[in-house]
Amino acid sequence: MDVWLELAEPVRVQRPLDEPLVTRRLAVASDDPEAFMSLLLAPPVTRRARPARRLGLFGGAGLGDLTRDAVQPG
């Protein structure tokens, strides 16, 4: 099942086989949408700094942080 995220600000998405696009809506496939949303809306976990890694499709951006910020009211 897809979980649709409506973002507060547009984001640039690099697609694997096509040109990038700018959007405010993202669909994320999930086997357990309720658990996925619970994780996205959970308070951030404090972690010690680690070297940056490239995360493929999202190029190192923290998808969880981006979507949590977008879906939680200010």
Buried (B, 14 or more C-beta within 10 A) or exposed (E): EEBEBEBEEEBEBEEEEEEEEEEEEBEBEBEEBEEBBEEBEEEEEEEEEEEEEEEEEEEEEEBBEBBBBBBEEE
